[in-house]
Amino acid sequence: EAGVRSLNGARVSQMLLEMVPNLDSYRKVLRAVKEWAVTKGIYSNVLGFLGGVNFAILVAYVCRECPTDDPPALLRHFFRIFSQW
């Protein structure tokens, strides 16, 4: 059970890396979003907030929606979309 769960994270990460159109932009935006969440104290699955894989999925969604945008535009788009959820 624990082994299967640990493999799921790696499998999801690999799928996301294959799905995004611009890997460099994806990594930059994901790093910025994670830093923002840590700074705000809301980066933790244990405490009921979103964690690493969750943020990775959300950033991948934004990157796929706007494949030609640069990282600052993607970051603005990320916060615009998910502030309305």
Secondary structure as UniProt FT lines:
FT   HELIX           2..19
FT   HELIX           23..40
FT   TURN            45..48
FT   HELIX           52..65
FT   TURN            67..68
FT   HELIX           71..82
//
